[in-house]
């Protein structure tokens, strides 16, 4: 199993755990996020690997529906990934940001 596939399965499991822990129904999340029920269902089952932008929509909607869901999701995801060194974590974040087109449109002023 590749690292990407295992991370996908971990994030799907953590996503499902978060929905269960906060009693969030897929239909409720779909309405709040604008993401289709089919995408949500496939992500929960580990059959889909949604883009970073879609995951952000889902997590933002979970937080809107049940405050605390955002922190729970990310803390569980970090714990499930295991003890990575800081450099590996920063590389992972950088890779995700490189994929995000919205990030590339941000104009950062030098301080």
C-alpha positions in Angstrom: 0.0 0.0 0.0 1.4 3.4 -1.0 1.8 6.3 1.5 -0.8 8.3 -0.5 -3.4 5.4 -0.4 -2.8 4.9 3.3 -3.2 8.6 4.1 -6.5 8.6 2.0 -7.8 5.7 4.0 -6.8 7.3 7.3 -8.5 10.6 6.4 -11.6 8.7 5.3 -11.7 6.9 8.6 -11.2 10.1 10.6 -13.8 11.9 8.5 -16.3 9.1 9.2 -15.4 9.0 12.9 -15.9 12.8 13.1 -19.4 12.6 11.6 -20.3 9.8 13.9 -18.8 11.5 17.0 -20.7 14.7 16.3 -23.9 13.0 15.0 -23.7 14.7 11.6 -25.8 13.1 8.9 -24.5 13.0 5.3 -27.6 14.8 4.0 -27.1 17.6 6.6 -23.5 18.0 5.7 -24.3 18.0 2.0 -26.8 20.9 2.4 -24.4 22.9 4.6 -21.3 22.3 2.4 -22.7 22.2 -1.1 -20.9 18.9 -1.7 -23.0 16.1 -3.1 -24.2 13.2 -0.9 -22.5 10.7 -3.2 -19.0 12.4 -2.7 -19.6 12.5 1.0 -20.6 8.8 1.1 -17.7 7.7 -1.1 -15.2 9.6 1.1 -16.6 8.1 4.3 -16.2 4.6 2.7 -12.6 5.3 1.5 -13.8 5.1 -2.2 -13.0 8.7 -3.0 -10.1 11.1 -2.4 -11.6 14.5 -2.6 -9.5 17.6 -3.4 -8.2 19.8 -0.6 -10.8 22.4 -1.5 -13.6 19.9 -1.1 -12.3 18.6 2.2 -12.0 22.2 3.4 -15.7 22.8 2.5 -16.7 19.7 4.4 -14.7 20.5 7.4 -15.9 24.1 7.5 -19.5 22.9 7.2 -19.0 20.3 10.0 -17.7 23.1 12.2 -20.7 25.3 11.3 -23.1 22.5 12.1 -21.3 21.3 15.3 -18.7 23.6 16.8 -15.6 21.6 17.8 -15.8 19.2 14.8 -13.0 21.0 13.0 -10.5 20.6 15.9 -11.6 17.0 16.4 -11.1 16.1 12.8 -7.6 17.6 12.5 -6.4 16.4 15.9 -7.5 12.9 15.1 -6.0 13.1 11.6 -2.7 14.2 13.1 -2.7 11.5 15.7 -3.6 8.8 13.1 -0.7 9.8 10.9 1.7 8.9 13.7 4.7 10.7 15.0 6.2 12.4 12.0 9.1 14.7 12.3 8.5 18.5 11.7 10.2 18.5 8.3 7.9 15.8 7.0 4.9 17.5 8.3 5.9 20.8 6.7 6.6 19.0 3.4 3.2 17.5 3.5 1.6 20.9 4.1 3.7 22.4 1.3 2.6 19.7 -1.1 -1.0 20.3 -0.3 -0.7 24.0 -0.8 1.0 23.5 -4.1 -2.1 21.7 -5.3 -4.4 24.4 -4.1 -5.0 26.9 -6.9 -6.5 29.5 -4.5 -3.2 29.5 -2.6 -1.3 30.5 -5.7 -3.5 33.6 -6.1 -2.5 34.9 -2.6 -0.2 37.9 -2.8 2.1 37.8 0.2 3.8 41.2 0.9 7.3 41.1 2.2 7.7 42.3 5.7 
